[in-house]
Amino acid sequence: MTDEDRQVPAASLSGRIAIVTGASSGIGQATARALIQAGARVVVADVNQGAGEASAQHLRDHGGDAVFVPCDVADAVQVQAMVEATVARFGGVDILVNNAGISGGASLLHDLDIDTWDHVMAVNLRGPFLCAKYALPHLMDSRGVIVNVASTYGLVGAPGAPAYCASKGGVVALTRQLAVDYGPRGVRVNAVCPGYVDTDMGGSRARLGPEGQAAANARREAAAARQPLGRQAHVDEIARVIAFLASGASSFMTGSIVTVDGGCTTTFNHG
């Protein structure tokens, strides 16, 4: 992806109010940036206060209207408070991007710690449920949009990822169900399923040390090289699709599960 490719403008979101969870880094940070570039005002919601504040400040330094609100998406009290803070600051909610997520590491199911399973489900599936629950009354008022960030691992089986696959499969099913109930109420709900993206989910790669990081990235690069486009995505390539789904350019889309995966789910991964 070239720098020129990254400058393709999104459809206008002028004046729209967006919540992006997990927006302190990676896809969430890129999404917040893309929405602001399209004219939206953005709440950066993240459990990491330091990184979240820095992300919001960076957006403001570049002319955006952004504010950080601390939030653990697995905590109902914090989610409700985050939505209320958004409404108090901006006057409503037009867009909810449920991006916050964790990988949960790699394990066969019979070796998987129960607490790890519960934590992955709490962040990856309970989180979108809670955010939608408290945002939907406002989204119905604004005829707004939800974009859920699922994964190709929610569509296919993947080795050593039972909790992550199950949680992201739940996000896919929840997306379709919410589209059924809330389309007649004026709210569109879609999901993106990224494939291999050059990002460090939950900081897991950073904890490996230099050699571990290099090895982990090499494994991802090798896997990505076997798919049709032959590389990992840049976070901006995912963010641009999310911005499209958040905009009026996708006005007749709801319940759609959009793969942004370099073609990896179209073919066997011969490895």
GILINGI-V140313 format. One record per pair of residues at least 4 apart in sequence whose C-alpha atoms are under 7 Angstrom apart, sorted by the first residue. I is the first residue (numbers start at 1). GAP is how many residues later the second one is. If there is no record, write none. Layout:
# GILINGI-V140313
I_GAP ; I_GAP
This chain:
# GILINGI-V140313
1_4 ; 2_4 ; 3_4 ; 6_230 ; 10_28 ; 10_230 ; 10_233 ; 10_234 ; 11_27 ; 11_233 ; 11_236 ; 11_238 ; 12_26 ; 12_27 ; 12_235 ; 13_25 ; 13_26 ; 13_27 ; 13_234 ; 14_24 ; 14_25 ; 14_26 ; 15_24 ; 15_25 ; 15_26 ; 16_24 ; 16_25 ; 16_78 ; 17_23 ; 17_24 ; 17_25 ; 17_73 ; 17_75 ; 17_76 ; 17_77 ; 17_78 ; 18_22 ; 18_23 ; 18_24 ; 18_25 ; 18_75 ; 18_76 ; 18_77 ; 18_78 ; 19_23 ; 19_24 ; 19_25 ; 19_26 ; 19_76 ; 19_77 ; 19_78 ; 20_8 ; 20_12 ; 20_23 ; 20_24 ; 20_25 ; 20_76 ; 20_77 ; 20_78 ; 20_79 ; 21_7 ; 21_23 ; 21_24 ; 21_25 ; 21_76 ; 21_77 ; 21_78 ; 21_79 ; 22_6 ; 22_23 ; 22_24 ; 22_77 ; 22_78 ; 23_5 ; 23_6 ; 23_9 ; 23_21 ; 23_22 ; 23_23 ; 23_29 ; 24_4 ; 24_5 ; 24_22 ; 24_27 ; 24_28 ; 24_31 ; 25_4 ; 26_4 ; 26_173 ; 26_174 ; 26_209 ; 27_4 ; 27_208 ; 27_211 ; 27_212 ; 28_4 ; 28_71 ; 29_4 ; 29_26 ; 30_4 ; 30_205 ; 30_206 ; 30_209 ; 31_4 ; 31_208 ; 31_211 ; 31_212 ; 32_4 ; 32_10 ; 33_4 ; 33_26 ; 34_4 ; 34_205 ; 34_206 ; 34_209 ; 35_4 ; 35_5 ; 35_208 ; 36_4 ; 36_5 ; 36_6 ; 36_28 ; 41_24 ; 41_25 ; 42_23 ; 42_24 ; 42_25 ; 43_23 ; 43_24 ; 43_25 ; 43_26 ; 43_43 ; 44_8 ; 44_12 ; 44_22 ; 44_23 ; 44_24 ; 44_25 ; 45_23 ; 45_24 ; 45_25 ; 45_26 ; 46_6 ; 46_23 ; 46_24 ; 46_25 ; 46_26 ; 47_23 ; 47_24 ; 47_25 ; 48_4 ; 49_4 ; 49_21 ; 50_4 ; 51_4 ; 52_4 ; 52_16 ; 53_4 ; 53_15 ; 54_4 ; 55_4 ; 56_4 ; 56_10 ; 56_11 ; 56_12 ; 57_4 ; 58_4 ; 59_4 ; 59_5 ; 59_7 ; 60_4 ; 60_5 ; 60_6 ; 69_13 ; 71_7 ; 71_8 ; 71_11 ; 72_6 ; 72_7 ; 73_6 ; 73_50 ; 73_54 ; 74_48 ; 74_49 ; 74_52 ; 74_53 ; 75_4 ; 76_4 ; 76_54 ; 77_4 ; 78_4 ; 79_4 ; 79_51 ; 79_52 ; 80_4 ; 80_54 ; 81_4 ; 82_4 ; 83_4 ; 83_51 ; 83_52 ; 84_4 ; 85_4 ; 86_4 ; 86_6 ; 87_4 ; 87_5 ; 87_6 ; 92_46 ; 93_45 ; 93_46 ; 94_45 ; 94_48 ; 94_50 ; 94_51 ; 95_49 ; 95_50 ; 95_51 ; 95_151 ; 96_49 ; 96_50 ; 96_51 ; 97_49 ; 97_50 ; 97_51 ; 98_30 ; 98_49 ; 98_50 ; 98_51 ; 99_49 ; 99_50 ; 100_24 ; 101_22 ; 101_23 ; 102_18 ; 102_21 ; 102_22 ; 102_99 ; 102_100 ; 103_61 ; 103_98 ; 104_12 ; 104_16 ; 104_60 ; 106_54 ; 106_55 ; 107_4 ; 107_5 ; 107_53 ; 107_54 ; 108_4 ; 108_52 ; 109_53 ; 113_4 ; 114_4 ; 115_4 ; 116_4 ; 117_4 ; 117_46 ; 118_4 ; 119_4 ; 120_4 ; 120_43 ; 120_44 ; 121_4 ; 121_5 ; 121_46 ; 122_4 ; 122_5 ; 123_4 ; 124_4 ; 124_43 ; 124_44 ; 125_4 ; 125_42 ; 125_45 ; 125_46 ; 126_4 ; 127_4 ; 128_4 ; 129_4 ; 130_4 ; 131_4 ; 132_4 ; 135_4 ; 136_4 ; 137_4 ; 138_4 ; 139_4 ; 139_5 ; 139_6 ; 139_48 ; 140_4 ; 140_45 ; 140_46 ; 140_47 ; 143_43 ; 143_44 ; 144_43 ; 144_44 ; 145_42 ; 145_43 ; 145_44 ; 145_101 ; 146_42 ; 146_43 ; 146_44 ; 147_42 ; 147_43 ; 147_44 ; 147_95 ; 147_98 ; 147_99 ; 148_42 ; 148_43 ; 148_44 ; 149_42 ; 149_43 ; 149_44 ; 150_4 ; 150_18 ; 150_21 ; 150_22 ; 150_41 ; 150_42 ; 150_43 ; 151_17 ; 151_42 ; 151_43 ; 151_44 ; 152_4 ; 152_41 ; 152_42 ; 152_43 ; 152_107 ; 153_4 ; 153_5 ; 153_12 ; 153_15 ; 154_11 ; 154_12 ; 154_14 ; 154_15 ; 154_18 ; 155_14 ; 157_8 ; 161_4 ; 162_4 ; 163_4 ; 164_4 ; 165_4 ; 166_4 ; 167_4 ; 168_4 ; 169_4 ; 170_4 ; 171_4 ; 172_4 ; 172_19 ; 173_4 ; 174_4 ; 175_4 ; 175_14 ; 175_15 ; 175_16 ; 175_80 ; 176_4 ; 176_79 ; 177_4 ; 178_4 ; 178_11 ; 179_4 ; 179_9 ; 179_10 ; 179_75 ; 179_76 ; 182_4 ; 182_5 ; 183_4 ; 183_5 ; 188_66 ; 189_65 ; 189_66 ; 190_64 ; 190_65 ; 190_66 ; 190_67 ; 191_65 ; 191_66 ; 191_67 ; 192_65 ; 192_66 ; 192_67 ; 192_68 ; 193_64 ; 193_65 ; 193_66 ; 193_67 ; 194_44 ; 194_65 ; 194_66 ; 194_67 ; 195_65 ; 195_66 ; 196_28 ; 196_36 ; 196_37 ; 196_65 ; 197_35 ; 197_36 ; 197_37 ; 197_38 ; 198_34 ; 198_35 ; 198_36 ; 198_37 ; 200_4 ; 200_5 ; 203_4 ; 205_8 ; 206_7 ; 208_4 ; 208_5 ; 209_4 ; 210_4 ; 211_4 ; 212_4 ; 213_4 ; 214_4 ; 215_4 ; 216_4 ; 217_4 ; 218_4 ; 219_4 ; 220_4 ; 221_4 ; 221_10 ; 221_11 ; 222_4 ; 224_6 ; 224_7 ; 224_8 ; 225_5 ; 225_6 ; 226_4 ; 226_43 ; 226_44 ; 227_35 ; 227_36 ; 227_37 ; 227_42 ; 228_34 ; 228_35 ; 228_36 ; 229_33 ; 229_34 ; 233_4 ; 235_4 ; 236_4 ; 237_4 ; 238_4 ; 238_22 ; 239_4 ; 240_4 ; 241_4 ; 242_4 ; 243_4 ; 244_5 ; 244_6 ; 245_5
